[in-house]
Structure formats: C-alpha cells, structure tokens
Amino acid sequence: MRIVSARQIPVLYRIATWIFPPFFAGRKRWIGVENVPESGFVLASNHVSSMDPFVLGMPLWPARRPVRYMAKAELFNRWLGWAMRAIGTFPVRRGEADADAMRTALQLLRDGEIVGMFPEGTRASKGLRKKFEAKPHPGTARIALAAGVPLVPAAVVGTAKLLRFSPVTVAFGPPIPLDDLAGMPRRRAAEIATERLMTAIDGLVTQIDR
C-alpha cells in the first residue's frame, strides 16, 4: 500500500489521528480494508453525521493515507476556512458545475491521493431543514470516470450515536465496475456508475446492520 510522508499529511488531519483513535478504542470495527487500491481513487460513502469524514479515514491511517474531502464552499469562510484547509479539504460550490473543484480533484487523484466524497451531497438525517436534499448525485462517479481511477464504495454506521458510546463500523467494498462504460456518453456513464455505487453502498450498510 502506498505510504504518504508525514510532510504531505495536512497538519490538522495529523492531529486528528492522534486524538480520535483512543476515543474509539474497543468499539470500532473495520471491514474490507483489503479492497482499498494502492493508487489514487475516489472513496464514496453514505453520510449520517458530521463525524463521518473523521471516522471514514481512520482505517486508512495505519498506512498514512489521508483522505482529501470535497466540502461545501460555505464552510470556507473567514472563521472556518483556515481549519478546512489545514485538514486537507477543498471547496465545491454545490448545485452548480464547479470547474475549480473538478480540477483540484483530478490533480489529487493523478498524484495518487484519495478523494473522499458523499454522493448524496449532505447528511441523510432528520432535524434542521436543509437547503439541499440528500439524494444521489452523479458528480462523484463523474470525477472517477474523468480521472480513470477506481470508485470505491464505503459505509459508515454508528456515527449518529457517538455520544452514547455505540459501536462504530466502517466497511469498504470492491471498486465499482466501470470498464464497460468506456465510449458511452459521459452523462449516461455517470448515471449508470452512480446507480451501481449506491447499490453497493446500500449493500454495505445492510451487511453491517445484520
């Protein structure tokens, strides 16, 4: 598995890897880490809690592979912007085609990095009214197809009840088959890949919940 030097790991991401593991001692379970490619890839997961990005990256820390998340541009304000960058995220303007975010993601993938995304765009949970509904978007698959890298499904379960000290599980599935989509119109290829991706993610959640 590709090893990333400590110098390449964003400073707050590195600090998080010191703080969070003890908090989850004795109640974490990682499944399918062997499905993680050694080269750059897009990691796509369900999204139920603000803690998901931290927990999703934890199984990959022993190999010193940080996940570079795409985060909503609203978080990159004068109060939070420094922290978002220091943890290795990059902004995306939701609800529109963001060429800058696409270029950043493609460059990271070409450099062998892991780009983390939540295909539904926001947390799938009840509570405050949200501007964006949690539903699958093809942008995640479109980036993997454009970069020619694996699209790896993942599932996180238990993060919505962290304060109750419930078990937390992260599962990684095999990369989504994409080779048969070559030569197909880009929009249709992304739609099919997204359907396959969400089916795989749902299957991982069901596997964990058994």
Backbone as CSV, one residue per row, in Angstrom:
resi,resn,N_x,N_y,N_z,CA_x,CA_y,CA_z,C_x,C_y,C_z
1,MET,0.852,-1.200,0.000,0.000,0.000,0.000,0.883,1.245,0.000
2,ARG,0.529,2.254,-0.775,1.340,3.469,-0.901,1.415,4.213,0.424
3,ILE,2.619,4.595,0.810,2.830,5.316,2.057,3.030,6.798,1.757
4,VAL,2.323,7.652,2.483,2.448,9.097,2.310,3.340,9.627,3.416
5,SER,4.298,10.463,3.084,5.191,11.008,4.099,4.427,11.936,5.031
6,ALA,4.910,12.042,6.263,4.237,12.892,7.252,4.154,14.324,6.781
7,ARG,5.133,14.754,5.969,5.143,16.129,5.476,3.964,16.406,4.563
8,GLN,3.447,15.391,3.888,2.334,15.564,2.960,0.977,15.523,3.654
9,ILE,0.941,15.100,4.898,-0.327,14.964,5.601,-0.703,16.313,6.218
10,PRO,-1.887,16.857,5.893,-2.302,18.147,6.449,-2.218,18.150,7.972
11,VAL,-1.803,19.283,8.541,-1.480,19.356,9.963,-2.652,18.983,10.867
12,LEU,-3.855,19.512,10.618,-4.982,19.189,11.488,-5.445,17.753,11.286
13,TYR,-5.244,17.225,10.086,-5.570,15.818,9.835,-4.655,14.952,10.705
14,ARG,-3.374,15.330,10.761,-2.416,14.574,11.565,-2.789,14.628,13.043
15,ILE,-3.195,15.800,13.512,-3.588,15.950,14.910,-4.818,15.106,15.214
16,ALA,-5.771,15.069,14.268,-6.986,14.281,14.461,-6.667,12.800,14.620
17,THR,-5.629,12.333,13.921,-5.269,10.921,14.030,-4.672,10.583,15.389
18,TRP,-4.222,11.584,16.118,-3.734,11.355,17.480,-4.895,11.392,18.480
19,ILE,-5.879,12.254,18.212,-6.959,12.493,19.174,-8.061,11.444,19.101
20,PHE,-8.503,11.095,17.889,-9.708,10.277,17.752,-9.550,8.785,18.044
21,PRO,-8.456,8.131,17.644,-8.374,6.682,17.888,-8.622,6.253,19.333
22,PRO,-8.049,6.931,20.361,-8.335,6.500,21.737,-9.819,6.599,22.100
23,PHE,-10.497,7.564,21.496,-11.918,7.759,21.785,-12.744,6.563,21.311
24,PHE,-12.258,5.867,20.269,-12.997,4.740,19.704,-12.435,3.384,20.132
25,ALA,-11.487,3.385,21.047,-10.870,2.134,21.479,-11.919,1.158,22.004
26,GLY,-11.889,-0.067,21.490,-12.798,-1.101,21.957,-14.170,-1.092,21.335
27,ARG,-14.459,-0.119,20.471,-15.802,-0.088,19.872,-15.777,0.221,18.377
28,LYS,-14.631,-0.054,17.755,-14.546,0.189,16.313,-14.328,-1.132,15.584
29,ARG,-14.826,-1.178,14.329,-14.665,-2.372,13.502,-14.459,-1.926,12.063
30,TRP,-13.389,-2.404,11.438,-13.100,-2.081,10.048,-13.280,-3.339,9.199
31,ILE,-14.016,-3.203,8.094,-14.297,-4.328,7.207,-13.834,-3.977,5.790
32,GLY,-13.173,-4.916,5.116,-12.845,-4.753,3.701,-11.718,-3.801,3.389
33,VAL,-10.814,-3.552,4.325,-9.695,-2.645,4.048,-8.835,-3.168,2.889
34,GLU,-8.882,-4.492,2.681,-8.116,-5.077,1.571,-8.648,-4.640,0.207
35,ASN,-9.841,-4.049,0.160,-10.414,-3.565,-1.099,-9.884,-2.193,-1.506
36,VAL,-9.102,-1.565,-0.654,-8.584,-0.217,-0.920,-7.411,-0.287,-1.904
37,PRO,-7.506,0.383,-3.050,-6.408,0.379,-4.035,-5.165,1.084,-3.502
38,GLU,-4.023,0.731,-4.055,-2.767,1.355,-3.643,-2.556,2.705,-4.318
39,SER,-3.184,2.906,-5.470,-3.047,4.168,-6.193,-4.197,5.105,-5.811
40,GLY,-4.285,6.241,-6.493,-5.346,7.194,-6.211,-6.716,6.634,-6.564
41,PHE,-7.719,7.007,-5.786,-9.081,6.558,-6.060,-10.093,7.486,-5.396
42,VAL,-11.339,7.372,-5.834,-12.434,8.124,-5.232,-13.114,7.226,-4.213
43,LEU,-13.226,7.711,-2.982,-13.879,6.981,-1.902,-15.250,7.602,-1.672
44,ALA,-16.303,6.805,-1.848,-17.675,7.327,-1.765,-18.457,6.593,-0.687
45,SER,-19.085,7.358,0.206,-19.757,6.758,1.356,-21.134,7.361,1.607
46,ASN,-21.921,6.649,2.403,-23.148,7.226,2.937,-22.767,8.330,3.922
47,HIS,-23.742,9.123,4.366,-23.419,10.282,5.213,-24.536,10.488,6.218
48,VAL,-24.254,10.207,7.502,-25.287,10.342,8.531,-24.897,11.302,9.649
49,SER,-23.613,11.673,9.723,-23.155,12.507,10.832,-22.005,13.398,10.386
50,SER,-21.833,14.516,11.087,-20.703,15.405,10.801,-19.372,14.739,11.126
51,MET,-19.400,13.661,11.900,-18.191,12.940,12.257,-17.770,11.929,11.197
52,ASP,-18.599,11.703,10.193,-18.296,10.686,9.181,-16.928,10.869,8.515
53,PRO,-16.538,12.084,8.107,-15.231,12.225,7.452,-14.074,11.761,8.324
54,PHE,-14.130,12.054,9.623,-13.053,11.637,10.520,-13.015,10.119,10.664
55,VAL,-14.196,9.530,10.885,-14.266,8.079,11.117,-13.942,7.306,9.843
56,LEU,-14.413,7.788,8.698,-14.181,7.091,7.432,-12.691,6.977,7.116
57,GLY,-11.919,7.966,7.518,-10.495,7.937,7.224,-9.660,7.146,8.218
58,MET,-10.233,6.788,9.363,-9.454,6.132,10.413,-8.847,4.791,10.003
59,PRO,-9.563,3.917,9.271,-8.956,2.629,8.907,-7.748,2.771,7.986
60,LEU,-7.605,3.920,7.332,-6.508,4.123,6.388,-5.295,4.781,7.031
61,TRP,-5.434,5.210,8.288,-4.325,5.897,8.917,-3.101,5.010,9.138
62,PRO,-3.242,3.732,9.487,-2.024,2.918,9.667,-1.110,2.940,8.439
63,ALA,-1.682,3.128,7.251,-0.876,3.228,6.027,-0.511,4.672,5.718
64,ARG,-0.884,5.595,6.630,-0.585,7.015,6.481,-1.117,7.561,5.162
65,ARG,-2.372,7.241,4.897,-3.025,7.721,3.675,-4.193,8.628,4.055
66,PRO,-4.007,9.933,4.013,-5.108,10.845,4.334,-6.159,10.867,3.229
67,VAL,-7.390,11.142,3.610,-8.483,11.296,2.645,-8.698,12.783,2.438
68,ARG,-8.658,13.228,1.180,-8.835,14.644,0.853,-10.291,14.859,0.470
69,TYR,-11.069,15.415,1.381,-12.502,15.562,1.165,-12.870,16.826,0.394
70,MET,-13.886,16.676,-0.429,-14.520,17.815,-1.081,-15.613,18.299,-0.137
71,ALA,-15.562,19.572,0.270,-16.517,20.106,1.243,-17.223,21.331,0.674
72,LYS,-18.434,21.566,1.163,-19.223,22.685,0.639,-18.509,24.011,0.853
73,ALA,-18.592,24.867,-0.157,-17.855,26.131,-0.160,-18.232,27.039,1.009
74,GLU,-19.455,26.896,1.527,-19.900,27.744,2.628,-19.031,27.595,3.876
75,LEU,-18.359,26.455,4.005,-17.525,26.228,5.181,-16.188,26.966,5.102
76,PHE,-15.836,27.431,3.911,-14.550,28.106,3.728,-14.719,29.614,3.930
77,ASN,-15.255,29.975,5.098,-15.444,31.390,5.420,-14.263,31.875,6.264
78,ARG,-14.323,33.114,6.740,-13.176,33.687,7.446,-12.960,33.067,8.820
79,TRP,-13.974,32.349,9.342,-13.826,31.705,10.635,-13.350,30.252,10.513
80,LEU,-13.873,29.531,9.543,-13.570,28.106,9.410,-12.615,27.772,8.268
81,GLY,-12.428,28.714,7.343,-11.645,28.424,6.151,-10.254,27.880,6.440
82,TRP,-9.570,28.478,7.422,-8.204,28.042,7.736,-8.191,26.589,8.207
83,ALA,-9.201,26.234,9.041,-9.273,24.874,9.581,-9.600,23.873,8.485
84,MET,-10.496,24.258,7.577,-10.866,23.349,6.485,-9.654,23.047,5.614
85,ARG,-8.855,24.059,5.340,-7.658,23.845,4.512,-6.587,23.063,5.276
86,ALA,-6.475,23.338,6.585,-5.454,22.666,7.384,-5.760,21.186,7.587
87,ILE,-7.012,20.809,7.364,-7.353,19.392,7.491,-7.342,18.702,6.127
88,GLY,-7.040,19.487,5.065,-6.841,18.892,3.754,-8.043,18.886,2.840
89,THR,-9.136,19.562,3.217,-10.314,19.597,2.353,-10.167,20.694,1.301
90,PHE,-11.017,20.635,0.283,-11.049,21.682,-0.733,-12.506,21.984,-1.068
91,PRO,-12.809,23.224,-1.446,-14.209,23.641,-1.591,-14.863,23.252,-2.909
92,VAL,-16.186,23.074,-2.828,-17.002,22.852,-4.016,-18.290,23.656,-3.849
93,ARG,-18.719,24.311,-4.921,-19.976,25.061,-4.894,-21.093,24.102,-5.277
94,ARG,-21.936,23.812,-4.309,-22.999,22.834,-4.549,-24.111,23.424,-5.406
95,GLY,-24.742,22.553,-6.182,-25.857,22.977,-7.007,-25.445,23.597,-8.321
96,GLU,-24.151,23.561,-8.643,-23.680,24.099,-9.917,-22.408,23.363,-10.338
97,ALA,-22.059,23.490,-11.602,-20.838,22.862,-12.094,-19.648,23.701,-11.618
98,ASP,-18.775,23.109,-10.822,-17.639,23.828,-10.253,-16.359,23.302,-10.903
99,ALA,-15.875,24.029,-11.903,-14.694,23.593,-12.645,-13.445,23.575,-11.775
100,ASP,-13.335,24.519,-10.834,-12.160,24.554,-9.965,-12.097,23.312,-9.079
101,ALA,-13.241,22.920,-8.501,-13.281,21.728,-7.653,-12.946,20.489,-8.463
102,MET,-13.439,20.422,-9.698,-13.147,19.278,-10.568,-11.652,19.208,-10.862
103,ARG,-11.038,20.340,-11.183,-9.597,20.349,-11.483,-8.782,19.925,-10.263
104,THR,-9.165,20.411,-9.090,-8.449,20.044,-7.872,-8.546,18.547,-7.613
105,ALA,-9.770,17.998,-7.749,-9.971,16.571,-7.513,-9.161,15.731,-8.494
106,LEU,-9.170,16.105,-9.760,-8.439,15.346,-10.775,-6.933,15.381,-10.514
107,GLN,-6.415,16.540,-10.093,-4.984,16.635,-9.814,-4.595,15.774,-8.616
108,LEU,-5.409,15.806,-7.575,-5.135,14.980,-6.399,-5.121,13.497,-6.767
109,LEU,-6.079,13.084,-7.583,-6.158,11.682,-7.985,-4.956,11.288,-8.835
110,ARG,-4.531,12.175,-9.719,-3.346,11.892,-10.543,-2.086,11.769,-9.675
111,ASP,-2.088,12.480,-8.545,-0.952,12.429,-7.623,-1.013,11.213,-6.695
112,GLY,-2.028,10.367,-6.894,-2.143,9.162,-6.078,-2.875,9.352,-4.767
113,GLU,-3.561,10.486,-4.604,-4.277,10.756,-3.365,-5.659,10.084,-3.369
114,ILE,-6.280,10.068,-2.188,-7.648,9.570,-2.033,-8.567,10.784,-1.937
115,VAL,-9.556,10.868,-2.813,-10.541,11.946,-2.759,-11.825,11.374,-2.171
116,GLY,-12.224,11.898,-1.016,-13.427,11.410,-0.339,-14.645,12.252,-0.687
117,MET,-15.751,11.568,-0.994,-16.981,12.269,-1.362,-18.194,11.544,-0.793
118,PHE,-19.249,12.310,-0.591,-20.522,11.757,-0.153,-21.517,11.994,-1.286
119,PRO,-21.845,10.956,-2.057,-22.662,11.113,-3.271,-24.012,11.788,-3.061
120,GLU,-24.549,11.689,-1.827,-25.842,12.316,-1.566,-25.713,13.802,-1.255
121,GLY,-24.474,14.279,-1.141,-24.249,15.714,-1.021,-24.456,16.319,0.337
122,THR,-25.219,15.670,1.218,-25.477,16.185,2.557,-25.868,15.025,3.441
123,ARG,-25.988,15.281,4.737,-26.312,14.196,5.660,-27.745,13.723,5.470
124,ALA,-27.934,12.417,5.471,-29.267,11.827,5.336,-29.836,11.602,6.727
125,SER,-30.198,12.693,7.397,-30.719,12.576,8.751,-31.827,13.591,8.982
126,LYS,-32.629,13.318,9.991,-33.716,14.223,10.327,-33.185,15.376,11.174
127,GLY,-34.008,16.407,11.299,-33.579,17.518,12.131,-33.834,18.833,11.433
128,LEU,-32.823,19.687,11.374,-32.978,21.006,10.780,-33.331,20.909,9.305
129,ARG,-34.142,21.831,8.851,-34.483,21.880,7.439,-33.239,22.225,6.627
130,LYS,-33.035,21.505,5.531,-31.825,21.706,4.749,-32.145,22.286,3.381
131,LYS,-31.182,23.047,2.876,-31.340,23.636,1.552,-31.223,22.567,0.485
132,PHE,-30.357,21.571,0.732,-30.127,20.510,-0.239,-30.631,19.186,0.308
133,GLU,-31.443,18.501,-0.483,-31.982,17.204,-0.094,-30.938,16.121,-0.309
134,ALA,-30.930,15.143,0.613,-29.978,14.041,0.499,-30.464,13.060,-0.564
135,LYS,-29.893,13.153,-1.743,-30.221,12.228,-2.824,-28.969,12.053,-3.685
136,PRO,-28.817,10.903,-4.325,-27.585,10.638,-5.089,-27.370,11.636,-6.226
137,HIS,-26.141,12.100,-6.357,-25.746,12.980,-7.448,-24.631,12.303,-8.243
138,PRO,-24.579,12.503,-9.555,-23.598,11.799,-10.386,-22.189,12.380,-10.354
139,GLY,-21.981,13.490,-9.626,-20.678,14.134,-9.627,-19.548,13.238,-9.142
140,THR,-19.822,12.421,-8.146,-18.801,11.523,-7.605,-18.317,10.552,-8.674
141,ALA,-19.263,9.899,-9.343,-18.912,8.950,-10.402,-18.257,9.670,-11.577
142,ARG,-18.717,10.881,-11.872,-18.162,11.630,-12.995,-16.672,11.915,-12.782
143,ILE,-16.287,12.234,-11.562,-14.880,12.511,-11.266,-14.034,11.249,-11.422
144,ALA,-14.528,10.123,-10.903,-13.781,8.867,-11.034,-13.615,8.480,-12.499
145,LEU,-14.677,8.655,-13.295,-14.610,8.319,-14.718,-13.642,9.246,-15.457
146,ALA,-13.687,10.539,-15.135,-12.822,11.505,-15.812,-11.353,11.260,-15.476
147,ALA,-11.088,10.854,-14.248,-9.710,10.624,-13.825,-9.215,9.233,-14.200
148,GLY,-10.140,8.334,-14.536,-9.761,6.969,-14.862,-9.222,6.206,-13.661
149,VAL,-9.822,6.468,-12.480,-9.380,5.817,-11.239,-10.504,4.969,-10.658
150,PRO,-10.184,4.058,-9.739,-11.232,3.241,-9.111,-12.214,4.084,-8.312
151,LEU,-13.455,3.613,-8.281,-14.521,4.221,-7.489,-14.883,3.212,-6.405
152,VAL,-14.503,3.507,-5.168,-14.644,2.547,-4.076,-15.823,2.919,-3.175
153,PRO,-16.805,2.023,-3.016,-17.932,2.294,-2.125,-17.558,2.034,-0.671
154,ALA,-18.148,2.786,0.227,-17.894,2.594,1.657,-19.178,2.883,2.425
155,ALA,-19.228,2.390,3.651,-20.376,2.653,4.515,-19.893,2.888,5.932
156,VAL,-20.520,3.863,6.586,-20.225,4.177,7.983,-21.508,4.004,8.777
157,VAL,-21.433,3.245,9.861,-22.596,3.021,10.720,-22.192,3.245,12.173
158,GLY,-23.011,3.982,12.905,-22.763,4.206,14.322,-22.356,5.617,14.674
159,THR,-22.040,6.440,13.685,-21.562,7.791,13.976,-22.666,8.726,14.461
160,ALA,-23.916,8.375,14.213,-25.017,9.233,14.662,-25.242,9.110,16.171
161,LYS,-24.614,8.104,16.802,-24.810,7.874,18.241,-23.481,7.824,18.986
162,LEU,-22.533,8.655,18.569,-21.208,8.610,19.172,-21.229,8.914,20.664
163,LEU,-22.062,9.861,21.082,-22.090,10.252,22.484,-22.691,9.168,23.367
164,ARG,-23.342,8.184,22.744,-23.876,7.058,23.513,-22.865,5.918,23.569
165,PHE,-21.679,6.161,23.024,-20.610,5.164,23.008,-21.042,3.859,22.346
166,SER,-21.796,3.997,21.255,-22.225,2.830,20.494,-21.083,2.371,19.586
167,PRO,-21.120,1.117,19.109,-20.076,0.624,18.203,-20.080,1.415,16.896
168,VAL,-18.910,1.572,16.307,-18.761,2.280,15.033,-18.110,1.332,14.039
169,THR,-18.711,1.222,12.852,-18.196,0.325,11.826,-17.989,1.069,10.523
170,VAL,-16.860,0.792,9.864,-16.589,1.289,8.521,-16.334,0.082,7.633
171,ALA,-17.018,0.027,6.494,-16.842,-1.082,5.551,-16.494,-0.534,4.174
172,PHE,-15.505,-1.148,3.535,-15.108,-0.795,2.178,-15.459,-1.956,1.249
173,GLY,-16.078,-1.623,0.120,-16.409,-2.652,-0.859,-15.418,-2.665,-2.004
174,PRO,-15.495,-3.674,-2.860,-14.633,-3.711,-4.050,-14.953,-2.530,-4.964
175,PRO,-13.981,-2.056,-5.738,-14.243,-0.964,-6.677,-15.415,-1.276,-7.606
176,ILE,-16.173,-0.251,-7.942,-17.317,-0.393,-8.834,-16.834,-0.688,-10.256
177,PRO,-17.416,-1.668,-10.957,-17.024,-1.931,-12.357,-17.343,-0.720,-13.244
178,LEU,-16.341,-0.234,-13.948,-16.520,0.943,-14.801,-16.039,0.713,-16.229
179,ASP,-15.268,-0.347,-16.456,-14.641,-0.555,-17.762,-15.656,-0.633,-18.896
180,ASP,-16.824,-1.204,-18.630,-17.819,-1.375,-19.686,-18.505,-0.066,-20.066
181,LEU,-18.212,1.016,-19.327,-18.840,2.316,-19.603,-17.999,3.174,-20.546
182,ALA,-16.815,2.688,-20.898,-15.937,3.437,-21.805,-16.607,3.617,-23.162
183,GLY,-16.519,4.814,-23.715,-17.122,5.102,-25.009,-18.575,5.513,-24.941
184,MET,-19.176,5.403,-23.777,-20.569,5.788,-23.593,-20.643,7.301,-23.356
185,PRO,-21.735,7.972,-23.716,-21.873,9.394,-23.396,-21.625,9.638,-21.910
186,ARG,-20.889,10.714,-21.595,-20.433,10.940,-20.227,-21.572,10.993,-19.211
187,ARG,-22.645,11.666,-19.579,-23.754,11.786,-18.629,-24.369,10.431,-18.329
188,ARG,-24.588,9.629,-19.383,-25.193,8.309,-19.181,-24.254,7.395,-18.401
189,ALA,-22.958,7.472,-18.694,-21.985,6.647,-17.976,-21.985,6.991,-16.489
190,ALA,-22.050,8.284,-16.168,-22.063,8.716,-14.770,-23.332,8.257,-14.066
191,GLU,-24.459,8.290,-14.778,-25.724,7.839,-14.185,-25.671,6.359,-13.840
192,ILE,-25.161,5.547,-14.771,-25.080,4.104,-14.536,-24.103,3.808,-13.395
193,ALA,-22.961,4.489,-13.418,-21.972,4.278,-12.358,-22.538,4.672,-10.996
194,THR,-23.333,5.740,-10.959,-23.942,6.185,-9.704,-24.943,5.165,-9.192
195,GLU,-25.730,4.592,-10.095,-26.677,3.548,-9.693,-25.943,2.361,-9.082
196,ARG,-24.857,1.946,-9.706,-24.067,0.830,-9.186,-23.454,1.183,-7.834
197,LEU,-22.968,2.419,-7.732,-22.337,2.870,-6.499,-23.313,2.854,-5.332
198,MET,-24.494,3.419,-5.522,-25.462,3.500,-4.432,-25.968,2.116,-4.039
199,THR,-26.099,1.216,-5.025,-26.489,-0.158,-4.707,-25.427,-0.816,-3.836
200,ALA,-24.151,-0.573,-4.170,-23.049,-1.147,-3.392,-23.010,-0.568,-1.977
201,ILE,-23.212,0.750,-1.853,-23.205,1.386,-0.527,-24.350,0.852,0.325
202,ASP,-25.540,0.757,-0.269,-26.691,0.217,0.464,-26.422,-1.211,0.918
203,GLY,-25.749,-1.985,0.056,-25.431,-3.365,0.412,-24.467,-3.431,1.583
204,LEU,-23.501,-2.505,1.633,-22.558,-2.481,2.753,-23.255,-2.098,4.065
205,VAL,-24.179,-1.138,3.979,-24.930,-0.739,5.194,-25.735,-1.923,5.702
206,THR,-26.381,-2.648,4.783,-27.166,-3.821,5.182,-26.271,-4.879,5.807
207,GLN,-25.093,-5.080,5.226,-24.137,-6.055,5.750,-23.733,-5.717,7.177
208,ILE,-23.505,-4.442,7.429,-23.098,-4.005,8.782,-24.233,-4.186,9.773
209,ASP,-25.457,-3.869,9.331,-26.605,-3.874,10.241,-27.095,-5.271,10.599
210,ARG,-26.611,-6.292,9.917,-27.068,-7.663,10.214,-26.650,-8.090,11.613
